Amino acid sequence: MEITKELKNATFIYNEEKKTFTIMEADGFNGCIELDKVYAFAFMRFVVRMAQRNWLRQNKNIKNNIDKEDEIVLESDIEEDQMEFFK
């Protein structure tokens, strides 16, 4: 059984009988890479790690921005509380 995913510039094929993963350019067999199950697994682990790394990096930047905004809000709350205390 073959599983095929066609995109604009590439085609990905997984052949379950041969346990091979093939990446082809959209224009045919001009650029074609065929990986056996060991290399296909290693490639997929690499792809997943890069996706997680990029996803975590984006969240870290968003978290830093949120922390800075929270500090500003906390500082303004403290100033208001102090002003009420002195009245």
N, C-alpha and C positions, 0 to 999 in steps of 0.2 A: 504494500500500500504506500502511495506517495502523498505527502502533504505539500501543497504548493501555495506560496503567497507571492503574488505579483504586485510590485509597486511601480512607480513611474520610471525609475532608473535602474531597478534591480529585481531579480526574481530569486526567491529562497525556496529550496526543495529539500524535504527530508524523506529519504527512502527507508522505510521501516524494515524491509527485507534485508537490504545490504547494510543497514545501520550507517548510512552516509548522509552528510549535510552538504548541499551544494549551493553556492552563491554565484549567480550569473548576472552579467550586465544585461540591460534591457534589449540591446541590439543582437543578442544571441550568444554564441559560444566564444566570442572574441575575448572576453575576460571572464574566466570561469575558475572557481576554486572548489575543490571537492575535499571534504574533511571526513576522516573515519570517526567512529564513535568517541574515541579518546580525545582527539583534537576538537571535535565538535563540542564536547562537554567542557573542555578547557576554554574554548572561545565563548560559550554561553556564560560561564562563570565570570569571565572578564567583562562581558557586556553588562551583566547584572551588577557587578561591583562598580563599574563606571556610572551606571544609572543611579545607584544608591549614593555614591559619592557626590554626584551633582545634585541630587535631591536633598541630601542632608546639608550640603553647602548652601543651597538657596534658603532652607529653613533657618540656618544659623544667622544669615544676614537679616532675615525678617525678624528673628527673635531679638537681635541687637537693636534694631529700630524700635521695636515695641518696648524694650527695657528702657531706652532713652526717653521715650514718650512717658512711660510710667514714672520715671524719676522727676520729670518736669511737673507732672500732675501732683506727685507727692510733695514736692517743694512748695507748690502753690497752696496745697491744703495746709501745710505746716504754717505758712505765713498767715493764712486766714485764721487758724486756731490761735496763733500767738496774738493776733490783733484783738480777738475777742477776749483773751485773758487780760490784756492791758486796759480794756475799757472799764 
